[in-house]
Amino acid sequence: MDRRAFLKTAGMATLAAQLAPHELLAAPGPVVAVAEGKDYARIVREAVGVLGGMKRFVKKNDVVVVKPNMGWDRNAAQ
């Protein structure tokens, strides 16, 4: 990328940020939820509820596949 292209791209990005700052900074809700405990069914329900419920992610007649993460027998500390 030459200097002219860089300046043009930087100028366009600055203009876009000035025209719609509220759109760039506004978040409709949380994007991460944390739940702790040993009752896995309860904490999954709690975390999904904080994110807006399952209806936020799955609509009527959607096809859902659950892929278990069972590739490694290790925890995060290892």
Phi and psi restraints in degrees (range 20) as a CNS / XPLOR table:
assign (resid 1 and name C) (resid 2 and name N)
       (resid 2 and name CA) (resid 2 and name C) 1.0 -86.8 20.0 2
assign (resid 2 and name N) (resid 2 and name CA)
       (resid 2 and name C) (resid 3 and name N) 1.0 173.5 20.0 2
assign (resid 2 and name C) (resid 3 and name N)
       (resid 3 and name CA) (resid 3 and name C) 1.0 -61.6 20.0 2
assign (resid 3 and name N) (resid 3 and name CA)
       (resid 3 and name C) (resid 4 and name N) 1.0 -40.4 20.0 2
assign (resid 3 and name C) (resid 4 and name N)
       (resid 4 and name CA) (resid 4 and name C) 1.0 -62.8 20.0 2
assign (resid 4 and name N) (resid 4 and name CA)
       (resid 4 and name C) (resid 5 and name N) 1.0 -44.7 20.0 2
assign (resid 4 and name C) (resid 5 and name N)
       (resid 5 and name CA) (resid 5 and name C) 1.0 -66.0 20.0 2
assign (resid 5 and name N) (resid 5 and name CA)
       (resid 5 and name C) (resid 6 and name N) 1.0 -39.9 20.0 2
assign (resid 5 and name C) (resid 6 and name N)
       (resid 6 and name CA) (resid 6 and name C) 1.0 -61.1 20.0 2
assign (resid 6 and name N) (resid 6 and name CA)
       (resid 6 and name C) (resid 7 and name N) 1.0 -47.8 20.0 2
assign (resid 6 and name C) (resid 7 and name N)
       (resid 7 and name CA) (resid 7 and name C) 1.0 -63.9 20.0 2
assign (resid 7 and name N) (resid 7 and name CA)
       (resid 7 and name C) (resid 8 and name N) 1.0 -39.1 20.0 2
assign (resid 7 and name C) (resid 8 and name N)
       (resid 8 and name CA) (resid 8 and name C) 1.0 -63.8 20.0 2
assign (resid 8 and name N) (resid 8 and name CA)
       (resid 8 and name C) (resid 9 and name N) 1.0 -45.5 20.0 2
assign (resid 8 and name C) (resid 9 and name N)
       (resid 9 and name CA) (resid 9 and name C) 1.0 -64.9 20.0 2
assign (resid 9 and name N) (resid 9 and name CA)
       (resid 9 and name C) (resid 10 and name N) 1.0 -43.3 20.0 2
assign (resid 9 and name C) (resid 10 and name N)
       (resid 10 and name CA) (resid 10 and name C) 1.0 -64.0 20.0 2
assign (resid 10 and name N) (resid 10 and name CA)
       (resid 10 and name C) (resid 11 and name N) 1.0 -40.1 20.0 2
assign (resid 10 and name C) (resid 11 and name N)
       (resid 11 and name CA) (resid 11 and name C) 1.0 -64.6 20.0 2
assign (resid 11 and name N) (resid 11 and name CA)
       (resid 11 and name C) (resid 12 and name N) 1.0 -42.1 20.0 2
assign (resid 11 and name C) (resid 12 and name N)
       (resid 12 and name CA) (resid 12 and name C) 1.0 -66.1 20.0 2
assign (resid 12 and name N) (resid 12 and name CA)
       (resid 12 and name C) (resid 13 and name N) 1.0 -39.4 20.0 2
assign (resid 12 and name C) (resid 13 and name N)
       (resid 13 and name CA) (resid 13 and name C) 1.0 -65.1 20.0 2
assign (resid 13 and name N) (resid 13 and name CA)
       (resid 13 and name C) (resid 14 and name N) 1.0 -40.8 20.0 2
assign (resid 13 and name C) (resid 14 and name N)
       (resid 14 and name CA) (resid 14 and name C) 1.0 -64.0 20.0 2
assign (resid 14 and name N) (resid 14 and name CA)
       (resid 14 and name C) (resid 15 and name N) 1.0 -43.9 20.0 2
assign (resid 14 and name C) (resid 15 and name N)
       (resid 15 and name CA) (resid 15 and name C) 1.0 -61.9 20.0 2
assign (resid 15 and name N) (resid 15 and name CA)
       (resid 15 and name C) (resid 16 and name N) 1.0 -44.7 20.0 2
assign (resid 15 and name C) (resid 16 and name N)
       (resid 16 and name CA) (resid 16 and name C) 1.0 -61.6 20.0 2
assign (resid 16 and name N) (resid 16 and name CA)
       (resid 16 and name C) (resid 17 and name N) 1.0 -40.2 20.0 2
assign (resid 16 and name C) (resid 17 and name N)
       (resid 17 and name CA) (resid 17 and name C) 1.0 -68.0 20.0 2
assign (resid 17 and name N) (resid 17 and name CA)
       (resid 17 and name C) (resid 18 and name N) 1.0 -33.0 20.0 2
assign (resid 17 and name C) (resid 18 and name N)
       (resid 18 and name CA) (resid 18 and name C) 1.0 -74.8 20.0 2
assign (resid 18 and name N) (resid 18 and name CA)
       (resid 18 and name C) (resid 19 and name N) 1.0 -32.6 20.0 2
assign (resid 18 and name C) (resid 19 and name N)
       (resid 19 and name CA) (resid 19 and name C) 1.0 -75.3 20.0 2
assign (resid 19 and name N) (resid 19 and name CA)
       (resid 19 and name C) (resid 20 and name N) 1.0 -30.6 20.0 2
assign (resid 19 and name C) (resid 20 and name N)
       (resid 20 and name CA) (resid 20 and name C) 1.0 -138.5 20.0 2
assign (resid 20 and name N) (resid 20 and name CA)
       (resid 20 and name C) (resid 21 and name N) 1.0 55.6 20.0 2
assign (resid 20 and name C) (resid 21 and name N)
       (resid 21 and name CA) (resid 21 and name C) 1.0 -67.2 20.0 2
assign (resid 21 and name N) (resid 21 and name CA)
       (resid 21 and name C) (resid 22 and name N) 1.0 -35.4 20.0 2
assign (resid 21 and name C) (resid 22 and name N)
       (resid 22 and name CA) (resid 22 and name C) 1.0 -66.2 20.0 2
assign (resid 22 and name N) (resid 22 and name CA)
       (resid 22 and name C) (resid 23 and name N) 1.0 -33.2 20.0 2
assign (resid 22 and name C) (resid 23 and name N)
       (resid 23 and name CA) (resid 23 and name C) 1.0 -69.0 20.0 2
assign (resid 23 and name N) (resid 23 and name CA)
       (resid 23 and name C) (resid 24 and name N) 1.0 -35.3 20.0 2
assign (resid 23 and name C) (resid 24 and name N)
       (resid 24 and name CA) (resid 24 and name C) 1.0 -76.2 20.0 2
assign (resid 24 and name N) (resid 24 and name CA)
       (resid 24 and name C) (resid 25 and name N) 1.0 -31.5 20.0 2
assign (resid 24 and name C) (resid 25 and name N)
       (resid 25 and name CA) (resid 25 and name C) 1.0 -97.0 20.0 2
assign (resid 25 and name N) (resid 25 and name CA)
       (resid 25 and name C) (resid 26 and name N) 1.0 -20.2 20.0 2
assign (resid 25 and name C) (resid 26 and name N)
       (resid 26 and name CA) (resid 26 and name C) 1.0 -74.7 20.0 2
assign (resid 26 and name N) (resid 26 and name CA)
       (resid 26 and name C) (resid 27 and name N) 1.0 133.8 20.0 2
assign (resid 26 and name C) (resid 27 and name N)
       (resid 27 and name CA) (resid 27 and name C) 1.0 -118.9 20.0 2
assign (resid 27 and name N) (resid 27 and name CA)
       (resid 27 and name C) (resid 28 and name N) 1.0 130.2 20.0 2
assign (resid 27 and name C) (resid 28 and name N)
       (resid 28 and name CA) (resid 28 and name C) 1.0 -71.4 20.0 2
assign (resid 28 and name N) (resid 28 and name CA)
       (resid 28 and name C) (resid 29 and name N) 1.0 -12.8 20.0 2
assign (resid 28 and name C) (resid 29 and name N)
       (resid 29 and name CA) (resid 29 and name C) 1.0 167.8 20.0 2
assign (resid 29 and name N) (resid 29 and name CA)
       (resid 29 and name C) (resid 30 and name N) 1.0 -175.5 20.0 2
assign (resid 29 and name C) (resid 30 and name N)
       (resid 30 and name CA) (resid 30 and name C) 1.0 -67.5 20.0 2
assign (resid 30 and name N) (resid 30 and name CA)
       (resid 30 and name C) (resid 31 and name N) 1.0 148.1 20.0 2
assign (resid 30 and name C) (resid 31 and name N)
       (resid 31 and name CA) (resid 31 and name C) 1.0 -111.5 20.0 2
assign (resid 31 and name N) (resid 31 and name CA)
       (resid 31 and name C) (resid 32 and name N) 1.0 -6.5 20.0 2
assign (resid 31 and name C) (resid 32 and name N)
       (resid 32 and name CA) (resid 32 and name C) 1.0 -137.7 20.0 2
assign (resid 32 and name N) (resid 32 and name CA)
       (resid 32 and name C) (resid 33 and name N) 1.0 137.6 20.0 2
assign (resid 32 and name C) (resid 33 and name N)
       (resid 33 and name CA) (resid 33 and name C) 1.0 -128.4 20.0 2
assign (resid 33 and name N) (resid 33 and name CA)
       (resid 33 and name C) (resid 34 and name N) 1.0 142.7 20.0 2
assign (resid 33 and name C) (resid 34 and name N)
       (resid 34 and name CA) (resid 34 and name C) 1.0 -123.4 20.0 2
assign (resid 34 and name N) (resid 34 and name CA)
       (resid 34 and name C) (resid 35 and name N) 1.0 131.8 20.0 2
assign (resid 34 and name C) (resid 35 and name N)
       (resid 35 and name CA) (resid 35 and name C) 1.0 -138.4 20.0 2
assign (resid 35 and name N) (resid 35 and name CA)
       (resid 35 and name C) (resid 36 and name N) 1.0 140.2 20.0 2
assign (resid 35 and name C) (resid 36 and name N)
       (resid 36 and name CA) (resid 36 and name C) 1.0 -122.2 20.0 2
assign (resid 36 and name N) (resid 36 and name CA)
       (resid 36 and name C) (resid 37 and name N) 1.0 152.4 20.0 2
assign (resid 36 and name C) (resid 37 and name N)
       (resid 37 and name CA) (resid 37 and name C) 1.0 145.0 20.0 2
assign (resid 37 and name N) (resid 37 and name CA)
       (resid 37 and name C) (resid 38 and name N) 1.0 179.7 20.0 2
assign (resid 37 and name C) (resid 38 and name N)
       (resid 38 and name CA) (resid 38 and name C) 1.0 -102.3 20.0 2
assign (resid 38 and name N) (resid 38 and name CA)
       (resid 38 and name C) (resid 39 and name N) 1.0 -19.0 20.0 2
assign (resid 38 and name C) (resid 39 and name N)
       (resid 39 and name CA) (resid 39 and name C) 1.0 -83.0 20.0 2
assign (resid 39 and name N) (resid 39 and name CA)
       (resid 39 and name C) (resid 40 and name N) 1.0 89.0 20.0 2
assign (resid 39 and name C) (resid 40 and name N)
       (resid 40 and name CA) (resid 40 and name C) 1.0 -62.1 20.0 2
assign (resid 40 and name N) (resid 40 and name CA)
       (resid 40 and name C) (resid 41 and name N) 1.0 -38.5 20.0 2
assign (resid 40 and name C) (resid 41 and name N)
       (resid 41 and name CA) (resid 41 and name C) 1.0 -62.0 20.0 2
assign (resid 41 and name N) (resid 41 and name CA)
       (resid 41 and name C) (resid 42 and name N) 1.0 -42.5 20.0 2
assign (resid 41 and name C) (resid 42 and name N)
       (resid 42 and name CA) (resid 42 and name C) 1.0 -66.4 20.0 2
assign (resid 42 and name N) (resid 42 and name CA)
       (resid 42 and name C) (resid 43 and name N) 1.0 -45.2 20.0 2
assign (resid 42 and name C) (resid 43 and name N)
       (resid 43 and name CA) (resid 43 and name C) 1.0 -71.5 20.0 2
assign (resid 43 and name N) (resid 43 and name CA)
       (resid 43 and name C) (resid 44 and name N) 1.0 -30.3 20.0 2
assign (resid 43 and name C) (resid 44 and name N)
       (resid 44 and name CA) (resid 44 and name C) 1.0 -67.5 20.0 2
assign (resid 44 and name N) (resid 44 and name CA)
       (resid 44 and name C) (resid 45 and name N) 1.0 -45.3 20.0 2
assign (resid 44 and name C) (resid 45 and name N)
       (resid 45 and name CA) (resid 45 and name C) 1.0 -58.6 20.0 2
assign (resid 45 and name N) (resid 45 and name CA)
       (resid 45 and name C) (resid 46 and name N) 1.0 -42.7 20.0 2
assign (resid 45 and name C) (resid 46 and name N)
       (resid 46 and name CA) (resid 46 and name C) 1.0 -63.1 20.0 2
assign (resid 46 and name N) (resid 46 and name CA)
       (resid 46 and name C) (resid 47 and name N) 1.0 -47.3 20.0 2
assign (resid 46 and name C) (resid 47 and name N)
       (resid 47 and name CA) (resid 47 and name C) 1.0 -65.9 20.0 2
assign (resid 47 and name N) (resid 47 and name CA)
       (resid 47 and name C) (resid 48 and name N) 1.0 -43.2 20.0 2
assign (resid 47 and name C) (resid 48 and name N)
       (resid 48 and name CA) (resid 48 and name C) 1.0 -65.7 20.0 2
assign (resid 48 and name N) (resid 48 and name CA)
       (resid 48 and name C) (resid 49 and name N) 1.0 -36.8 20.0 2
assign (resid 48 and name C) (resid 49 and name N)
       (resid 49 and name CA) (resid 49 and name C) 1.0 -62.3 20.0 2
assign (resid 49 and name N) (resid 49 and name CA)
       (resid 49 and name C) (resid 50 and name N) 1.0 -41.0 20.0 2
assign (resid 49 and name C) (resid 50 and name N)
       (resid 50 and name CA) (resid 50 and name C) 1.0 -62.2 20.0 2
assign (resid 50 and name N) (resid 50 and name CA)
       (resid 50 and name C) (resid 51 and name N) 1.0 -34.4 20.0 2
assign (resid 50 and name C) (resid 51 and name N)
       (resid 51 and name CA) (resid 51 and name C) 1.0 -80.2 20.0 2
assign (resid 51 and name N) (resid 51 and name CA)
       (resid 51 and name C) (resid 52 and name N) 1.0 -2.3 20.0 2
assign (resid 51 and name C) (resid 52 and name N)
       (resid 52 and name CA) (resid 52 and name C) 1.0 116.0 20.0 2
assign (resid 52 and name N) (resid 52 and name CA)
       (resid 52 and name C) (resid 53 and name N) 1.0 5.0 20.0 2
assign (resid 52 and name C) (resid 53 and name N)
       (resid 53 and name CA) (resid 53 and name C) 1.0 86.6 20.0 2
assign (resid 53 and name N) (resid 53 and name CA)
       (resid 53 and name C) (resid 54 and name N) 1.0 164.0 20.0 2
assign (resid 53 and name C) (resid 54 and name N)
       (resid 54 and name CA) (resid 54 and name C) 1.0 -64.7 20.0 2
assign (resid 54 and name N) (resid 54 and name CA)
       (resid 54 and name C) (resid 55 and name N) 1.0 -27.8 20.0 2
assign (resid 54 and name C) (resid 55 and name N)
       (resid 55 and name CA) (resid 55 and name C) 1.0 -65.2 20.0 2
assign (resid 55 and name N) (resid 55 and name CA)
       (resid 55 and name C) (resid 56 and name N) 1.0 -19.5 20.0 2
assign (resid 55 and name C) (resid 56 and name N)
       (resid 56 and name CA) (resid 56 and name C) 1.0 -69.1 20.0 2
assign (resid 56 and name N) (resid 56 and name CA)
       (resid 56 and name C) (resid 57 and name N) 1.0 -29.7 20.0 2
assign (resid 56 and name C) (resid 57 and name N)
       (resid 57 and name CA) (resid 57 and name C) 1.0 -103.7 20.0 2
assign (resid 57 and name N) (resid 57 and name CA)
       (resid 57 and name C) (resid 58 and name N) 1.0 -32.7 20.0 2
assign (resid 57 and name C) (resid 58 and name N)
       (resid 58 and name CA) (resid 58 and name C) 1.0 -123.7 20.0 2
assign (resid 58 and name N) (resid 58 and name CA)
       (resid 58 and name C) (resid 59 and name N) 1.0 121.0 20.0 2
assign (resid 58 and name C) (resid 59 and name N)
       (resid 59 and name CA) (resid 59 and name C) 1.0 -97.5 20.0 2
assign (resid 59 and name N) (resid 59 and name CA)
       (resid 59 and name C) (resid 60 and name N) 1.0 165.1 20.0 2
assign (resid 59 and name C) (resid 60 and name N)
       (resid 60 and name CA) (resid 60 and name C) 1.0 -57.6 20.0 2
assign (resid 60 and name N) (resid 60 and name CA)
       (resid 60 and name C) (resid 61 and name N) 1.0 135.6 20.0 2
assign (resid 60 and name C) (resid 61 and name N)
       (resid 61 and name CA) (resid 61 and name C) 1.0 73.0 20.0 2
assign (resid 61 and name N) (resid 61 and name CA)
       (resid 61 and name C) (resid 62 and name N) 1.0 8.9 20.0 2
assign (resid 61 and name C) (resid 62 and name N)
       (resid 62 and name CA) (resid 62 and name C) 1.0 -71.9 20.0 2
assign (resid 62 and name N) (resid 62 and name CA)
       (resid 62 and name C) (resid 63 and name N) 1.0 151.4 20.0 2
assign (resid 62 and name C) (resid 63 and name N)
       (resid 63 and name CA) (resid 63 and name C) 1.0 -102.2 20.0 2
assign (resid 63 and name N) (resid 63 and name CA)
       (resid 63 and name C) (resid 64 and name N) 1.0 128.2 20.0 2
assign (resid 63 and name C) (resid 64 and name N)
       (resid 64 and name CA) (resid 64 and name C) 1.0 -121.0 20.0 2
assign (resid 64 and name N) (resid 64 and name CA)
       (resid 64 and name C) (resid 65 and name N) 1.0 136.4 20.0 2
assign (resid 64 and name C) (resid 65 and name N)
       (resid 65 and name CA) (resid 65 and name C) 1.0 -118.8 20.0 2
assign (resid 65 and name N) (resid 65 and name CA)
       (resid 65 and name C) (resid 66 and name N) 1.0 130.2 20.0 2
assign (resid 65 and name C) (resid 66 and name N)
       (resid 66 and name CA) (resid 66 and name C) 1.0 -104.0 20.0 2
assign (resid 66 and name N) (resid 66 and name CA)
       (resid 66 and name C) (resid 67 and name N) 1.0 118.6 20.0 2
assign (resid 66 and name C) (resid 67 and name N)
       (resid 67 and name CA) (resid 67 and name C) 1.0 -107.3 20.0 2
assign (resid 67 and name N) (resid 67 and name CA)
       (resid 67 and name C) (resid 68 and name N) 1.0 109.8 20.0 2
assign (resid 67 and name C) (resid 68 and name N)
       (resid 68 and name CA) (resid 68 and name C) 1.0 -69.7 20.0 2
assign (resid 68 and name N) (resid 68 and name CA)
       (resid 68 and name C) (resid 69 and name N) 1.0 144.7 20.0 2
assign (resid 68 and name C) (resid 69 and name N)
       (resid 69 and name CA) (resid 69 and name C) 1.0 -94.3 20.0 2
assign (resid 69 and name N) (resid 69 and name CA)
       (resid 69 and name C) (resid 70 and name N) 1.0 90.2 20.0 2
assign (resid 69 and name C) (resid 70 and name N)
       (resid 70 and name CA) (resid 70 and name C) 1.0 -128.8 20.0 2
assign (resid 70 and name N) (resid 70 and name CA)
       (resid 70 and name C) (resid 71 and name N) 1.0 34.8 20.0 2
assign (resid 70 and name C) (resid 71 and name N)
       (resid 71 and name CA) (resid 71 and name C) 1.0 -80.0 20.0 2
assign (resid 71 and name N) (resid 71 and name CA)
       (resid 71 and name C) (resid 72 and name N) 1.0 -26.7 20.0 2
assign (resid 71 and name C) (resid 72 and name N)
       (resid 72 and name CA) (resid 72 and name C) 1.0 -135.9 20.0 2
assign (resid 72 and name N) (resid 72 and name CA)
       (resid 72 and name C) (resid 73 and name N) 1.0 141.1 20.0 2
assign (resid 72 and name C) (resid 73 and name N)
       (resid 73 and name CA) (resid 73 and name C) 1.0 -98.8 20.0 2
assign (resid 73 and name N) (resid 73 and name CA)
       (resid 73 and name C) (resid 74 and name N) 1.0 65.0 20.0 2
assign (resid 73 and name C) (resid 74 and name N)
       (resid 74 and name CA) (resid 74 and name C) 1.0 -141.7 20.0 2
assign (resid 74 and name N) (resid 74 and name CA)
       (resid 74 and name C) (resid 75 and name N) 1.0 156.7 20.0 2
assign (resid 74 and name C) (resid 75 and name N)
       (resid 75 and name CA) (resid 75 and name C) 1.0 -102.8 20.0 2
assign (resid 75 and name N) (resid 75 and name CA)
       (resid 75 and name C) (resid 76 and name N) 1.0 175.8 20.0 2
assign (resid 75 and name C) (resid 76 and name N)
       (resid 76 and name CA) (resid 76 and name C) 1.0 -64.3 20.0 2
assign (resid 76 and name N) (resid 76 and name CA)
       (resid 76 and name C) (resid 77 and name N) 1.0 -30.2 20.0 2
assign (resid 76 and name C) (resid 77 and name N)
       (resid 77 and name CA) (resid 77 and name C) 1.0 -71.3 20.0 2
assign (resid 77 and name N) (resid 77 and name CA)
       (resid 77 and name C) (resid 78 and name N) 1.0 -20.7 20.0 2
